[in-house]
């Protein structure tokens, strides 16, 4: 096999991935039903249901444009020697190979961010605004972007530098050190994400005393769940969409409720949502998810270690100088089919967990209250009620609303 063959395989994979995604998106948009499902009558008005359909169509059109642009740019980089050109720029600025790799990814990221900034602005201030979701100001949007870039530099930069350094030191066995480092980082972020990262973007305050807190504490005691940390996040600062999530491990575990969720739901419905989140903890979904993610990362790094030293991976991108960063780009594109398969397994696992958490909430609290909460959330977020099964299989980490309601009705 030569560099030209590898490049041809990469291009074939890129095109196949694009066609698959566009085919799934087409099927999903075509599956939108004009008839309001029986399960949500009385919650969804005909007008709101039509609005949810139009929201989905608008997002489909937006995804088509952005995905097509990404395809054209990636093909241009692959076939026009763009990656080799960026590598040359980096080598003209710094000498040490480690610094070359870091600067290469920095230039690539910066160019991508600048190029797609107009699309991010359009999505937030035009598309989301049209459907009355957006609450983000231009100042908040800009500061969020800057904070995001700084986090990539401060967290992603040292991680990448360490992985490259391990490779330079140990070559084929670098994957072991890299895996241990990334595993530690993933566990650390699971424990401290809500206390270290979230406050950079949102304000979290303890849920104040009152009817809701009393109801939550009463259910937690009944379910045998020690819950000391219930926080409210100011999600309304950016969007009208509502959500809730469970984070952390051990003493660092906490449940976070969006203020929009509290405003939209009744006390019984909020407790049902919390019961669902507690169900995830009781069923050890967080621990299982971490273990699977660590295994997936280990497999990917091991396979990477088998190919990263091959100079043909760099040559396929148009350069005679073999480098870790160019080989990593080639590997990432070649690895994407296996990554897709693993993603399918993870999504299936996640959907199974959601059914189990729903079942826990239904058995230990109130199925009707949870069903009502899910319906209101669907209305508020203009969720697609009739996604195509193939699209669900490939992309949904949560089952569609109607499937969740039907599953709860049989428990």
LUMKOL-469949 format. One record per residue (C-alpha): x, y, z; residue number from 1; residue in three letters. Coordinates in Angstrom, 1 decimal. Layout:
<rs>
<px=X	py=Y	pz=Z	i=NUM	aa=Ala>
...
</rs>
This chain:
<rs>
<px=0.0	py=0.0	pz=0.0	i=1	aa=Unk>
<px=1.3	py=3.5	pz=-0.9	i=2	aa=Unk>
<px=0.4	py=7.0	pz=0.2	i=3	aa=Unk>
<px=-1.9	py=7.5	pz=-2.8	i=4	aa=Unk>
<px=-3.9	py=4.5	pz=-1.9	i=5	aa=Unk>
<px=-4.3	py=5.6	pz=1.7	i=6	aa=Unk>
<px=-5.4	py=9.0	pz=0.5	i=7	aa=Unk>
<px=-8.0	py=7.4	pz=-1.7	i=8	aa=Unk>
<px=-9.3	py=5.3	pz=1.1	i=9	aa=Unk>
<px=-9.5	py=8.4	pz=3.3	i=10	aa=Unk>
<px=-11.5	py=10.3	pz=0.7	i=11	aa=Unk>
<px=-13.8	py=7.3	pz=0.2	i=12	aa=Unk>
<px=-14.5	py=7.2	pz=3.9	i=13	aa=Unk>
<px=-15.2	py=10.9	pz=4.1	i=14	aa=Unk>
<px=-17.6	py=10.8	pz=1.2	i=15	aa=Unk>
<px=-19.3	py=7.7	pz=2.5	i=16	aa=Unk>
<px=-19.8	py=9.3	pz=5.9	i=17	aa=Unk>
<px=-21.2	py=12.4	pz=4.3	i=18	aa=Unk>
<px=-23.7	py=10.4	pz=2.1	i=19	aa=Unk>
<px=-24.7	py=8.3	pz=5.1	i=20	aa=Unk>
<px=-25.4	py=11.4	pz=7.3	i=21	aa=Unk>
<px=-27.3	py=13.2	pz=4.6	i=22	aa=Unk>
<px=-29.3	py=10.1	pz=3.8	i=23	aa=Unk>
<px=-30.3	py=9.8	pz=7.5	i=24	aa=Unk>
<px=-31.1	py=13.5	pz=7.7	i=25	aa=Unk>
<px=-33.3	py=13.2	pz=4.6	i=26	aa=Unk>
<px=-35.2	py=10.2	pz=6.0	i=27	aa=Unk>
<px=-35.6	py=12.0	pz=9.3	i=28	aa=Unk>
<px=-37.0	py=15.1	pz=7.7	i=29	aa=Unk>
<px=-39.3	py=13.1	pz=5.5	i=30	aa=Unk>
<px=-40.6	py=11.2	pz=8.6	i=31	aa=Unk>
<px=-42.2	py=14.3	pz=10.1	i=32	aa=Unk>
<px=-45.9	py=13.6	pz=10.5	i=33	aa=Unk>
<px=-48.6	py=16.1	pz=9.9	i=34	aa=Unk>
<px=-51.0	py=14.4	pz=12.3	i=35	aa=Unk>
<px=-50.7	py=15.2	pz=16.0	i=36	aa=Unk>
<px=-50.1	py=11.9	pz=17.9	i=37	aa=Unk>
<px=-52.8	py=10.9	pz=20.3	i=38	aa=Unk>
<px=-50.3	py=10.7	pz=23.3	i=39	aa=Unk>
<px=-49.7	py=14.4	pz=23.2	i=40	aa=Unk>
<px=-53.1	py=15.8	pz=22.5	i=41	aa=Unk>
<px=-54.1	py=18.3	pz=25.1	i=42	aa=Unk>
<px=-50.4	py=19.2	pz=25.7	i=43	aa=Unk>
<px=-49.4	py=20.0	pz=22.1	i=44	aa=Unk>
<px=-51.6	py=22.5	pz=20.3	i=45	aa=Unk>
<px=-51.9	py=22.1	pz=16.6	i=46	aa=Unk>
<px=-50.1	py=25.4	pz=16.2	i=47	aa=Unk>
<px=-47.2	py=24.3	pz=18.5	i=48	aa=Unk>
<px=-47.0	py=21.0	pz=16.7	i=49	aa=Unk>
<px=-46.7	py=22.7	pz=13.3	i=50	aa=Unk>
<px=-44.0	py=25.0	pz=14.8	i=51	aa=Unk>
<px=-42.0	py=21.9	pz=16.0	i=52	aa=Unk>
<px=-42.1	py=20.5	pz=12.4	i=53	aa=Unk>
<px=-40.9	py=23.8	pz=10.9	i=54	aa=Unk>
<px=-38.1	py=24.0	pz=13.5	i=55	aa=Unk>
<px=-36.9	py=20.5	pz=12.5	i=56	aa=Unk>
<px=-37.0	py=21.4	pz=8.8	i=57	aa=Unk>
<px=-35.1	py=24.6	pz=9.5	i=58	aa=Unk>
<px=-32.4	py=22.7	pz=11.3	i=59	aa=Unk>
<px=-32.2	py=20.1	pz=8.5	i=60	aa=Unk>
<px=-31.5	py=22.9	pz=6.0	i=61	aa=Unk>
<px=-28.9	py=24.5	pz=8.2	i=62	aa=Unk>
<px=-27.2	py=21.1	pz=8.8	i=63	aa=Unk>
<px=-27.2	py=20.4	pz=5.1	i=64	aa=Unk>
<px=-25.4	py=23.7	pz=4.4	i=65	aa=Unk>
<px=-22.8	py=23.4	pz=7.1	i=66	aa=Unk>
<px=-22.1	py=19.7	pz=6.5	i=67	aa=Unk>
<px=-21.7	py=20.4	pz=2.8	i=68	aa=Unk>
<px=-19.3	py=23.2	pz=3.5	i=69	aa=Unk>
<px=-17.3	py=21.0	pz=5.9	i=70	aa=Unk>
<px=-17.1	py=18.3	pz=3.2	i=71	aa=Unk>
<px=-15.8	py=20.7	pz=0.5	i=72	aa=Unk>
<px=-13.2	py=22.2	pz=2.9	i=73	aa=Unk>
<px=-12.0	py=18.8	pz=4.1	i=74	aa=Unk>
<px=-11.7	py=17.5	pz=0.5	i=75	aa=Unk>
<px=-9.8	py=20.7	pz=-0.4	i=76	aa=Unk>
<px=-7.4	py=20.1	pz=2.5	i=77	aa=Unk>
<px=-6.9	py=16.5	pz=1.5	i=78	aa=Unk>
<px=-6.6	py=16.8	pz=-2.2	i=79	aa=Unk>
<px=-5.0	py=20.3	pz=-2.3	i=80	aa=Unk>
<px=-2.2	py=19.7	pz=0.3	i=81	aa=Unk>
<px=-3.9	py=22.0	pz=2.8	i=82	aa=Unk>
<px=-2.7	py=20.0	pz=5.8	i=83	aa=Unk>
<px=0.9	py=19.9	pz=4.5	i=84	aa=Unk>
<px=0.6	py=23.7	pz=4.0	i=85	aa=Unk>
<px=-0.4	py=24.3	pz=7.6	i=86	aa=Unk>
<px=2.4	py=21.9	pz=8.7	i=87	aa=Unk>
<px=4.8	py=24.1	pz=6.7	i=88	aa=Unk>
<px=3.5	py=27.2	pz=8.4	i=89	aa=Unk>
<px=4.0	py=25.7	pz=11.8	i=90	aa=Unk>
<px=7.5	py=24.6	pz=11.0	i=91	aa=Unk>
<px=8.4	py=28.0	pz=9.8	i=92	aa=Unk>
<px=7.4	py=29.5	pz=13.2	i=93	aa=Unk>
<px=8.9	py=27.0	pz=15.7	i=94	aa=Unk>
<px=11.6	py=24.3	pz=15.6	i=95	aa=Unk>
<px=10.8	py=21.7	pz=18.3	i=96	aa=Unk>
<px=8.6	py=18.9	pz=17.0	i=97	aa=Unk>
<px=6.3	py=19.0	pz=20.0	i=98	aa=Unk>
<px=5.8	py=22.8	pz=19.5	i=99	aa=Unk>
<px=5.2	py=22.2	pz=15.8	i=100	aa=Unk>
<px=2.4	py=19.7	pz=16.6	i=101	aa=Unk>
<px=0.8	py=22.0	pz=19.1	i=102	aa=Unk>
<px=1.0	py=25.0	pz=16.7	i=103	aa=Unk>
<px=-0.4	py=22.9	pz=13.8	i=104	aa=Unk>
<px=-3.5	py=22.1	pz=15.8	i=105	aa=Unk>
<px=-3.8	py=25.6	pz=17.1	i=106	aa=Unk>
<px=-3.7	py=27.0	pz=13.5	i=107	aa=Unk>
<px=-6.2	py=24.4	pz=12.3	i=108	aa=Unk>
<px=-8.6	py=25.1	pz=15.2	i=109	aa=Unk>
<px=-8.3	py=28.9	pz=14.8	i=110	aa=Unk>
<px=-9.0	py=28.8	pz=11.1	i=111	aa=Unk>
<px=-12.0	py=26.5	pz=11.6	i=112	aa=Unk>
<px=-13.5	py=28.7	pz=14.4	i=113	aa=Unk>
<px=-13.1	py=31.9	pz=12.3	i=114	aa=Unk>
<px=-14.6	py=30.2	pz=9.2	i=115	aa=Unk>
<px=-17.6	py=28.8	pz=10.9	i=116	aa=Unk>
<px=-18.2	py=31.8	pz=13.2	i=117	aa=Unk>
<px=-20.9	py=33.3	pz=10.9	i=118	aa=Unk>
<px=-22.8	py=30.0	pz=10.9	i=119	aa=Unk>
<px=-22.7	py=29.9	pz=14.7	i=120	aa=Unk>
<px=-24.0	py=33.5	pz=14.8	i=121	aa=Unk>
<px=-26.7	py=32.7	pz=12.3	i=122	aa=Unk>
<px=-27.8	py=29.6	pz=14.3	i=123	aa=Unk>
<px=-28.0	py=31.5	pz=17.6	i=124	aa=Unk>
<px=-29.3	py=34.9	pz=16.5	i=125	aa=Unk>
<px=-31.4	py=34.0	pz=13.5	i=126	aa=Unk>
<px=-32.6	py=30.4	pz=13.6	i=127	aa=Unk>
<px=-33.0	py=30.0	pz=17.4	i=128	aa=Unk>
<px=-34.3	py=33.6	pz=17.6	i=129	aa=Unk>
<px=-37.0	py=32.8	pz=15.0	i=130	aa=Unk>
<px=-38.4	py=30.1	pz=17.2	i=131	aa=Unk>
<px=-38.2	py=32.2	pz=20.4	i=132	aa=Unk>
<px=-35.4	py=30.1	pz=22.0	i=133	aa=Unk>
<px=-32.5	py=32.5	pz=22.0	i=134	aa=Unk>
<px=-31.8	py=34.6	pz=25.1	i=135	aa=Unk>
<px=-28.1	py=35.0	pz=24.4	i=136	aa=Unk>
<px=-26.8	py=38.5	pz=24.0	i=137	aa=Unk>
<px=-23.9	py=39.2	pz=21.6	i=138	aa=Unk>
<px=-21.7	py=40.0	pz=24.6	i=139	aa=Unk>
<px=-22.5	py=36.6	pz=26.2	i=140	aa=Unk>
<px=-21.9	py=34.9	pz=22.8	i=141	aa=Unk>
<px=-18.5	py=36.4	pz=22.4	i=142	aa=Unk>
<px=-17.4	py=35.8	pz=26.0	i=143	aa=Unk>
<px=-18.5	py=32.2	pz=25.7	i=144	aa=Unk>
<px=-16.4	py=31.8	pz=22.6	i=145	aa=Unk>
<px=-13.4	py=33.3	pz=24.2	i=146	aa=Unk>
<px=-13.8	py=31.2	pz=27.4	i=147	aa=Unk>
<px=-14.2	py=28.1	pz=25.2	i=148	aa=Unk>
<px=-11.0	py=28.8	pz=23.3	i=149	aa=Unk>
<px=-9.1	py=29.4	pz=26.6	i=150	aa=Unk>
<px=-10.3	py=26.1	pz=28.0	i=151	aa=Unk>
<px=-9.1	py=24.3	pz=24.9	i=152	aa=Unk>
<px=-5.7	py=25.9	pz=25.3	i=153	aa=Unk>
<px=-5.5	py=25.4	pz=29.0	i=154	aa=Unk>
<px=-6.9	py=21.9	pz=29.2	i=155	aa=Unk>
<px=-6.6	py=20.4	pz=25.7	i=156	aa=Unk>
<px=-3.1	py=21.9	pz=25.0	i=157	aa=Unk>
<px=-1.4	py=20.2	pz=28.0	i=158	aa=Unk>
<px=-3.2	py=16.9	pz=27.4	i=159	aa=Unk>
<px=-2.2	py=16.8	pz=23.7	i=160	aa=Unk>
<px=1.4	py=17.9	pz=24.6	i=161	aa=Unk>
<px=1.6	py=15.0	pz=27.2	i=162	aa=Unk>
<px=0.4	py=12.4	pz=24.7	i=163	aa=Unk>
<px=2.9	py=13.6	pz=22.1	i=164	aa=Unk>
<px=5.7	py=13.6	pz=24.7	i=165	aa=Unk>
<px=4.8	py=10.0	pz=25.7	i=166	aa=Unk>
<px=5.0	py=9.1	pz=22.1	i=167	aa=Unk>
<px=8.4	py=10.6	pz=21.7	i=168	aa=Unk>
<px=9.6	py=8.8	pz=24.8	i=169	aa=Unk>
<px=8.2	py=5.3	pz=24.4	i=170	aa=Unk>
<px=7.0	py=5.1	pz=20.7	i=171	aa=Unk>
<px=4.8	py=2.0	pz=20.3	i=172	aa=Unk>
<px=4.0	py=1.8	pz=24.1	i=173	aa=Unk>
<px=2.9	py=5.4	pz=24.4	i=174	aa=Unk>
<px=-0.7	py=4.4	pz=24.4	i=175	aa=Unk>
<px=-0.5	py=3.0	pz=27.9	i=176	aa=Unk>
<px=0.7	py=6.2	pz=29.5	i=177	aa=Unk>
<px=-1.7	py=8.2	pz=27.3	i=178	aa=Unk>
<px=-4.6	py=6.0	pz=28.3	i=179	aa=Unk>
<px=-3.8	py=6.4	pz=32.0	i=180	aa=Unk>
<px=-3.5	py=10.1	pz=31.7	i=181	aa=Unk>
<px=-6.8	py=10.5	pz=29.7	i=182	aa=Unk>
<px=-8.6	py=8.1	pz=32.0	i=183	aa=Unk>
<px=-7.6	py=10.2	pz=35.0	i=184	aa=Unk>
<px=-8.6	py=13.3	pz=33.2	i=185	aa=Unk>
<px=-12.0	py=11.9	pz=32.3	i=186	aa=Unk>
<px=-12.7	py=10.7	pz=35.9	i=187	aa=Unk>
<px=-11.6	py=14.1	pz=37.3	i=188	aa=Unk>
<px=-13.9	py=16.0	pz=34.9	i=189	aa=Unk>
<px=-16.8	py=13.7	pz=35.8	i=190	aa=Unk>
<px=-16.3	py=14.5	pz=39.4	i=191	aa=Unk>
<px=-15.5	py=18.2	pz=39.2	i=192	aa=Unk>
<px=-17.1	py=19.5	pz=35.9	i=193	aa=Unk>
<px=-20.0	py=21.1	pz=37.6	i=194	aa=Unk>
<px=-17.8	py=22.8	pz=40.2	i=195	aa=Unk>
<px=-14.9	py=23.9	pz=38.0	i=196	aa=Unk>
<px=-16.2	py=24.3	pz=34.4	i=197	aa=Unk>
<px=-19.9	py=25.2	pz=34.6	i=198	aa=Unk>
<px=-19.4	py=28.3	pz=36.8	i=199	aa=Unk>
<px=-17.3	py=29.8	pz=34.1	i=200	aa=Unk>
<px=-20.4	py=30.0	pz=31.9	i=201	aa=Unk>
<px=-23.4	py=29.8	pz=34.3	i=202	aa=Unk>
<px=-24.4	py=30.7	pz=37.8	i=203	aa=Unk>
<px=-25.4	py=27.8	pz=40.0	i=204	aa=Unk>
<px=-27.2	py=28.4	pz=43.2	i=205	aa=Unk>
<px=-28.4	py=25.9	pz=45.8	i=206	aa=Unk>
<px=-32.1	py=25.2	pz=45.5	i=207	aa=Unk>
<px=-33.8	py=27.4	pz=48.2	i=208	aa=Unk>
<px=-36.0	py=26.1	pz=51.0	i=209	aa=Unk>
<px=-39.6	py=25.7	pz=50.1	i=210	aa=Unk>
<px=-42.2	py=23.3	pz=48.7	i=211	aa=Unk>
<px=-40.0	py=22.0	pz=45.9	i=212	aa=Unk>
<px=-37.0	py=21.4	pz=48.1	i=213	aa=Unk>
<px=-39.1	py=19.7	pz=50.8	i=214	aa=Unk>
<px=-40.7	py=17.4	pz=48.1	i=215	aa=Unk>
<px=-37.3	py=16.6	pz=46.7	i=216	aa=Unk>
<px=-35.8	py=15.8	pz=50.1	i=217	aa=Unk>
<px=-38.8	py=13.7	pz=51.0	i=218	aa=Unk>
<px=-38.5	py=11.6	pz=47.9	i=219	aa=Unk>
<px=-34.7	py=11.2	pz=48.2	i=220	aa=Unk>
<px=-35.2	py=9.9	pz=51.8	i=221	aa=Unk>
<px=-37.8	py=7.5	pz=50.6	i=222	aa=Unk>
<px=-35.6	py=6.3	pz=47.7	i=223	aa=Unk>
<px=-32.6	py=5.8	pz=50.0	i=224	aa=Unk>
<px=-30.6	py=8.4	pz=48.2	i=225	aa=Unk>
<px=-28.4	py=10.9	pz=50.1	i=226	aa=Unk>
<px=-28.8	py=14.1	pz=48.2	i=227	aa=Unk>
<px=-27.0	py=17.1	pz=49.7	i=228	aa=Unk>
<px=-26.5	py=19.1	pz=46.5	i=229	aa=Unk>
<px=-29.4	py=20.3	pz=44.5	i=230	aa=Unk>
<px=-28.6	py=23.3	pz=42.3	i=231	aa=Unk>
<px=-30.4	py=25.6	pz=40.0	i=232	aa=Unk>
<px=-28.6	py=26.8	pz=36.9	i=233	aa=Unk>
<px=-29.5	py=30.1	pz=35.1	i=234	aa=Unk>
<px=-30.1	py=28.4	pz=31.7	i=235	aa=Unk>
<px=-32.6	py=31.1	pz=30.9	i=236	aa=Unk>
<px=-29.6	py=33.4	pz=30.4	i=237	aa=Unk>
<px=-29.0	py=31.8	pz=27.0	i=238	aa=Unk>
<px=-32.1	py=29.8	pz=26.0	i=239	aa=Unk>
<px=-35.7	py=29.1	pz=26.9	i=240	aa=Unk>
<px=-35.0	py=25.4	pz=26.6	i=241	aa=Unk>
<px=-35.3	py=23.4	pz=29.8	i=242	aa=Unk>
<px=-33.2	py=20.5	pz=31.1	i=243	aa=Unk>
<px=-31.9	py=18.7	pz=34.2	i=244	aa=Unk>
<px=-28.8	py=16.5	pz=34.7	i=245	aa=Unk>
<px=-26.9	py=14.4	pz=37.2	i=246	aa=Unk>
<px=-23.2	py=14.9	pz=37.6	i=247	aa=Unk>
<px=-20.3	py=13.9	pz=39.8	i=248	aa=Unk>
<px=-19.4	py=10.8	pz=41.8	i=249	aa=Unk>
<px=-19.5	py=10.0	pz=45.5	i=250	aa=Unk>
<px=-19.6	py=13.0	pz=47.7	i=251	aa=Unk>
<px=-19.3	py=15.3	pz=44.6	i=252	aa=Unk>
<px=-22.6	py=14.1	pz=43.1	i=253	aa=Unk>
<px=-25.2	py=16.7	pz=42.4	i=254	aa=Unk>
<px=-28.4	py=17.2	pz=40.6	i=255	aa=Unk>
<px=-28.7	py=20.4	pz=38.5	i=256	aa=Unk>
<px=-32.1	py=21.8	pz=37.5	i=257	aa=Unk>
<px=-32.4	py=24.5	pz=34.9	i=258	aa=Unk>
<px=-34.4	py=27.6	pz=36.1	i=259	aa=Unk>
<px=-36.5	py=27.2	pz=32.9	i=260	aa=Unk>
<px=-37.4	py=23.7	pz=34.0	i=261	aa=Unk>
<px=-38.6	py=25.0	pz=37.4	i=262	aa=Unk>
<px=-40.6	py=27.7	pz=35.7	i=263	aa=Unk>
<px=-42.3	py=25.3	pz=33.3	i=264	aa=Unk>
<px=-43.1	py=22.3	pz=35.5	i=265	aa=Unk>
<px=-45.3	py=21.7	pz=38.6	i=266	aa=Unk>
<px=-43.7	py=20.4	pz=41.8	i=267	aa=Unk>
<px=-44.8	py=16.8	pz=41.2	i=268	aa=Unk>
<px=-43.4	py=16.9	pz=37.7	i=269	aa=Unk>
<px=-40.1	py=18.3	pz=38.9	i=270	aa=Unk>
<px=-39.8	py=15.6	pz=41.5	i=271	aa=Unk>
<px=-40.5	py=13.0	pz=38.8	i=272	aa=Unk>
<px=-37.7	py=14.4	pz=36.7	i=273	aa=Unk>
<px=-35.4	py=14.2	pz=39.7	i=274	aa=Unk>
<px=-36.5	py=10.7	pz=40.4	i=275	aa=Unk>
<px=-35.4	py=9.8	pz=36.8	i=276	aa=Unk>
<px=-32.0	py=11.3	pz=37.5	i=277	aa=Unk>
<px=-31.7	py=9.4	pz=40.8	i=278	aa=Unk>
<px=-32.6	py=6.3	pz=38.8	i=279	aa=Unk>
<px=-29.5	py=6.8	pz=36.8	i=280	aa=Unk>
<px=-27.4	py=6.8	pz=40.0	i=281	aa=Unk>
<px=-29.2	py=3.9	pz=41.5	i=282	aa=Unk>
<px=-28.8	py=1.8	pz=38.4	i=283	aa=Unk>
<px=-25.1	py=2.8	pz=38.3	i=284	aa=Unk>
<px=-25.4	py=4.2	pz=34.8	i=285	aa=Unk>
<px=-22.8	py=6.9	pz=35.4	i=286	aa=Unk>
<px=-20.2	py=4.3	pz=36.6	i=287	aa=Unk>
<px=-21.0	py=2.0	pz=33.7	i=288	aa=Unk>
<px=-20.8	py=4.8	pz=31.2	i=289	aa=Unk>
<px=-17.4	py=5.9	pz=32.5	i=290	aa=Unk>
<px=-16.1	py=2.3	pz=32.3	i=291	aa=Unk>
<px=-17.3	py=1.9	pz=28.7	i=292	aa=Unk>
<px=-15.8	py=5.3	pz=27.7	i=293	aa=Unk>
<px=-12.5	py=4.4	pz=29.2	i=294	aa=Unk>
<px=-12.5	py=1.1	pz=27.3	i=295	aa=Unk>
<px=-13.4	py=2.8	pz=24.1	i=296	aa=Unk>
<px=-10.5	py=5.3	pz=24.6	i=297	aa=Unk>
<px=-8.1	py=2.5	pz=25.4	i=298	aa=Unk>
<px=-9.0	py=0.6	pz=22.2	i=299	aa=Unk>
<px=-8.6	py=3.7	pz=20.1	i=300	aa=Unk>
<px=-5.2	py=4.6	pz=21.6	i=301	aa=Unk>
<px=-4.0	py=1.0	pz=21.2	i=302	aa=Unk>
<px=-5.0	py=0.9	pz=17.5	i=303	aa=Unk>
<px=-3.4	py=4.3	pz=17.1	i=304	aa=Unk>
<px=-0.1	py=3.0	pz=18.5	i=305	aa=Unk>
<px=0.0	py=0.3	pz=15.8	i=306	aa=Unk>
<px=-0.2	py=2.9	pz=12.9	i=307	aa=Unk>
<px=1.1	py=6.2	pz=14.2	i=308	aa=Unk>
<px=4.8	py=5.6	pz=13.3	i=309	aa=Unk>
<px=3.9	py=4.7	pz=9.7	i=310	aa=Unk>
<px=5.3	py=7.5	pz=7.5	i=311	aa=Unk>
<px=2.7	py=6.7	pz=4.8	i=312	aa=Unk>
<px=0.0	py=8.4	pz=7.0	i=313	aa=Unk>
<px=1.9	py=11.7	pz=6.8	i=314	aa=Unk>
<px=2.8	py=11.2	pz=3.1	i=315	aa=Unk>
<px=-0.9	py=10.7	pz=2.3	i=316	aa=Unk>
<px=-1.5	py=14.3	pz=3.3	i=317	aa=Unk>
<px=1.2	py=15.6	pz=1.0	i=318	aa=Unk>
<px=4.4	py=15.9	pz=3.0	i=319	aa=Unk>
<px=7.7	py=14.0	pz=3.1	i=320	aa=Unk>
<px=8.3	py=14.9	pz=6.8	i=321	aa=Unk>
<px=6.6	py=12.3	pz=9.0	i=322	aa=Unk>
<px=5.0	py=13.8	pz=12.1	i=323	aa=Unk>
<px=2.7	py=12.8	pz=14.9	i=324	aa=Unk>
<px=0.1	py=15.4	pz=14.1	i=325	aa=Unk>
<px=-0.3	py=14.6	pz=10.4	i=326	aa=Unk>
<px=-0.4	py=10.9	pz=11.1	i=327	aa=Unk>
<px=-3.1	py=11.6	pz=13.8	i=328	aa=Unk>
<px=-5.2	py=13.4	pz=11.2	i=329	aa=Unk>
<px=-5.0	py=10.5	pz=8.8	i=330	aa=Unk>
<px=-5.6	py=8.0	pz=11.5	i=331	aa=Unk>
<px=-8.7	py=9.8	pz=12.8	i=332	aa=Unk>
<px=-10.3	py=9.8	pz=9.3	i=333	aa=Unk>
<px=-9.4	py=6.1	pz=8.7	i=334	aa=Unk>
<px=-10.7	py=5.2	pz=12.2	i=335	aa=Unk>
<px=-14.0	py=7.0	pz=11.8	i=336	aa=Unk>
<px=-16.0	py=3.8	pz=10.6	i=337	aa=Unk>
<px=-14.9	py=2.0	pz=13.8	i=338	aa=Unk>
<px=-15.7	py=5.1	pz=15.8	i=339	aa=Unk>
<px=-19.2	py=5.1	pz=14.3	i=340	aa=Unk>
<px=-19.8	py=1.5	pz=15.2	i=341	aa=Unk>
<px=-18.7	py=2.2	pz=18.8	i=342	aa=Unk>
<px=-20.9	py=5.2	pz=18.9	i=343	aa=Unk>
<px=-23.9	py=3.1	pz=17.9	i=344	aa=Unk>
<px=-23.2	py=0.8	pz=20.8	i=345	aa=Unk>
<px=-22.9	py=3.7	pz=23.2	i=346	aa=Unk>
<px=-26.1	py=5.3	pz=22.0	i=347	aa=Unk>
<px=-27.9	py=1.9	pz=22.3	i=348	aa=Unk>
<px=-26.5	py=1.6	pz=25.9	i=349	aa=Unk>
<px=-27.6	py=5.2	pz=26.7	i=350	aa=Unk>
<px=-31.2	py=4.6	pz=25.4	i=351	aa=Unk>
<px=-31.4	py=1.5	pz=27.5	i=352	aa=Unk>
<px=-30.3	py=3.5	pz=30.5	i=353	aa=Unk>
<px=-33.0	py=6.1	pz=29.9	i=354	aa=Unk>
<px=-35.7	py=3.4	pz=29.8	i=355	aa=Unk>
<px=-34.4	py=2.0	pz=33.1	i=356	aa=Unk>
<px=-34.3	py=5.5	pz=34.7	i=357	aa=Unk>
<px=-37.9	py=6.1	pz=33.5	i=358	aa=Unk>
<px=-38.9	py=2.8	pz=35.0	i=359	aa=Unk>
<px=-37.3	py=3.6	pz=38.3	i=360	aa=Unk>
<px=-39.1	py=6.9	pz=38.5	i=361	aa=Unk>
<px=-42.4	py=5.3	pz=37.5	i=362	aa=Unk>
<px=-42.1	py=2.6	pz=40.2	i=363	aa=Unk>
<px=-40.7	py=4.7	pz=43.0	i=364	aa=Unk>
<px=-42.6	py=7.9	pz=42.3	i=365	aa=Unk>
<px=-45.3	py=8.6	pz=39.7	i=366	aa=Unk>
<px=-45.3	py=7.5	pz=36.0	i=367	aa=Unk>
<px=-48.1	py=10.0	pz=35.2	i=368	aa=Unk>
<px=-46.1	py=12.9	pz=36.6	i=369	aa=Unk>
<px=-43.0	py=11.9	pz=34.7	i=370	aa=Unk>
<px=-45.0	py=11.5	pz=31.5	i=371	aa=Unk>
<px=-46.5	py=14.9	pz=31.9	i=372	aa=Unk>
<px=-43.1	py=16.4	pz=32.5	i=373	aa=Unk>
<px=-41.6	py=14.8	pz=29.4	i=374	aa=Unk>
<px=-44.5	py=16.0	pz=27.3	i=375	aa=Unk>
<px=-44.0	py=19.6	pz=28.6	i=376	aa=Unk>
<px=-40.3	py=19.4	pz=27.9	i=377	aa=Unk>
<px=-41.0	py=18.2	pz=24.4	i=378	aa=Unk>
<px=-43.4	py=21.1	pz=23.8	i=379	aa=Unk>
<px=-41.0	py=23.6	pz=25.2	i=380	aa=Unk>
<px=-38.0	py=22.3	pz=23.2	i=381	aa=Unk>
<px=-40.0	py=21.7	pz=20.0	i=382	aa=Unk>
<px=-38.8	py=18.1	pz=19.9	i=383	aa=Unk>
<px=-39.4	py=16.0	pz=16.9	i=384	aa=Unk>
<px=-42.1	py=13.5	pz=17.9	i=385	aa=Unk>
<px=-41.7	py=11.2	pz=14.9	i=386	aa=Unk>
<px=-38.0	py=10.8	pz=14.1	i=387	aa=Unk>
<px=-37.1	py=8.1	pz=11.6	i=388	aa=Unk>
<px=-36.0	py=4.8	pz=13.3	i=389	aa=Unk>
<px=-32.7	py=4.8	pz=11.4	i=390	aa=Unk>
<px=-31.9	py=8.3	pz=12.6	i=391	aa=Unk>
<px=-32.7	py=7.3	pz=16.1	i=392	aa=Unk>
<px=-30.5	py=4.2	pz=15.8	i=393	aa=Unk>
<px=-27.5	py=6.3	pz=14.7	i=394	aa=Unk>
<px=-27.9	py=9.5	pz=16.7	i=395	aa=Unk>
<px=-30.3	py=9.4	pz=19.6	i=396	aa=Unk>
<px=-28.8	py=8.9	pz=23.1	i=397	aa=Unk>
<px=-32.4	py=9.2	pz=24.5	i=398	aa=Unk>
<px=-35.4	py=7.4	pz=23.1	i=399	aa=Unk>
<px=-38.0	py=9.5	pz=21.4	i=400	aa=Unk>
<px=-40.8	py=10.8	pz=23.6	i=401	aa=Unk>
<px=-43.6	py=8.6	pz=22.2	i=402	aa=Unk>
<px=-41.5	py=5.5	pz=22.8	i=403	aa=Unk>
<px=-40.7	py=6.5	pz=26.3	i=404	aa=Unk>
<px=-44.4	py=7.1	pz=27.1	i=405	aa=Unk>
<px=-45.4	py=3.8	pz=25.6	i=406	aa=Unk>
<px=-42.7	py=2.0	pz=27.6	i=407	aa=Unk>
<px=-43.9	py=3.6	pz=30.8	i=408	aa=Unk>
<px=-47.5	py=2.6	pz=30.1	i=409	aa=Unk>
<px=-46.5	py=-1.1	pz=30.1	i=410	aa=Unk>
<px=-44.4	py=-1.0	pz=33.3	i=411	aa=Unk>
</rs>
